[in-house]
Amino acid sequence: MPQSDDPAGNRRRLPRNVWVAGLASLFTDISSEMIVPVLPLFLTGVLAASPASIGLIEGVAEATASLLKVVSGWWSDRVRRRKPFMLFGYGLSNLIKPLFALAQSWPQVLVIRFADRFGKGVRGAPRDALIADSVDASQRGRAFGVHRMMDTLGAAIGPLVSFAILMAFQDDYRRVFWWSALPGVVSVVVLSLWLRDSRRGTGRHDDGATGHDGPENRPDAAEARAARPLGPAFTWLAVVATLFALGNSSDAFLILRARDLGLPAALVPVAYFSFNAVYSLTSWPAGSWSDRIGRRPLLIAGYLFFAAIYVGFARATQAWHVWPLFAFYGLYYAATEGVQKAMVADLVPAGRRGTAIGLVNGLTGLATLPASLAAGLLWQRFGFGWSFYYGAAAALAAALGLLVWPFGRRAEGVQ
């Protein structure tokens, strides 16, 4: 796999946009992850929802986000602006999430979750494209690793806040939902004040140091950029990622499995914290490592980790087994989330990054609907083990797809 042409790239400071996007994600994930480990418990314990209903809620929500990622990524490429999409997406999600506290039935939760994921779908691809736009290729893995680290730091803090609220107010899930509004507001303020659209990547001022629009910024040039093919290597990666996603059901099933093993409700957010803590601590090193050795080995390792962890959840028999399984689950995320986005950015022209990232995110998110529905139905009809074995099999198939990568080494790393 080719190495970066700029060995000093990993030592240069990352630009402000990477840190601002990371801060916005940090506070949004504090808000979101206060809710994530609590929502399945609220659905089953308070609203009497079935595993199949939870699979439907999570599948529809993620499918919604996925469709919008495709559209918003393409649109942000066309208008050559990312910030408006991010402001709208983060604003909508953080406005709607506290309304879970008012829900009286699982269909109402579905509507609120739909709106929350609508916001995520609008912001996701433009944000990732902005990060790729803002850095040199030699820093791309590190930039995505830093963003994932900050995002997941918020995701680690959120469950701890939930744990404190549940302990203080005797498992009052609705109170958790109300308090989730506070970090959400901070996220939107951070974006509004400090984020700037990048001048590179989207085609704005890409003609050198003059600061004026050159030939690449004319309308006909924008049309030409939009028509550039994404290429067979990108297509192969998209297919493999979608294959994996067909077995990657909602994390809600991991939480239900933890409760099934006897973990107390108040400790579920703490177990989820262990996952996010490992994810946060290892995302930056994983991203930097991918800049040096390439993206594909880390993605393969991540898929194999996932398969092993899902088999572990299927075979677990004691409540204490939850803790190492959730911790190792963080390694899978660190090896795949930011690294996969960096690899997509490597494989496509700069002016197509929003479209490409949105397309991959869209396809993998759409696959969450059948994945979550299948996991819920398998659990309900045949037992929890079948849900996890199904996910492990899809991960092994995806790892095989990357192992037989039919393209040259140049198509694997930083270009």
C-alpha angles and dihedrals in degrees: 000000000000120000126224116280087222110058090180091058094094091054098053120097116262116240124257095256091066092054094043092050088048093051092049090051091045094057094039090052092050085058096042097043092050083066105035099071092040101046098071089049090049091049096049100032102038107020096032095230120170125233089254090054090051090050089052093049094049094041095050091044094052093042089055092051090047097055091049093049089062093049097042093047092051092044093050089053091052097048092035093225129111107173099074091055091049094049093050094044097047091042095053095046094048092047096051104041098076088060089078084083090068097049117121100176139027094251088060089052088051091056093048092045089049091055092046092052090044087064092046090051092053096049104036107077096036090051093050091045090051090054091050090046092052100057141050118257090252090063099039099102091046092048092053090043091054091048092050090047092054093041090052094043085063089046089054094048094048097065091047089055089049090050091052092049094047092049093046096045103034101255095316099169094180092059089057090055093052094049091051089077095073101067089040091062091050090054094056092047091052092052094046095052106037114019118102129185110251121247094214133064096024090067097254110138092346094142096089137268098332095090090218128113110268132190091288090062099054118109093251090052090051089053090050091051091050090053096052112117118247092221138232096276090057090047092052091050091049091051093048092047090050092049089054092047091055087072098035101094125181118298085235087086091058089054092049089049090052090054090044088057090055103262109154115249093242091055095052092083089050091054088049088051090058089056093049093044092056090043092051095046094049102038096081094047091045092052093047091046090053089056088059106037100020137259102266099068091052093048091051090049090049093052091049091049089052092052092050093048093050090051087050092054089049093050099039116119105172134058092237090062088073093071101060091038093055091044093052089046086068090061091057091053093047092052095049118024104064094023093057092051090050090050091051089052089050094054102050138057115271094248092056099051096104091049094046096046090045091050095051092043089047096051094045092045093049088052088059089073096062090034093055094040091050092047092049094048094044090050093047096046106030107015137266095288094070091054092057097040088053091054092047092052092053090050092052091050091051092049088053089051090058093043091059092048102166097203136085124272091256089067093060107061146024113333 
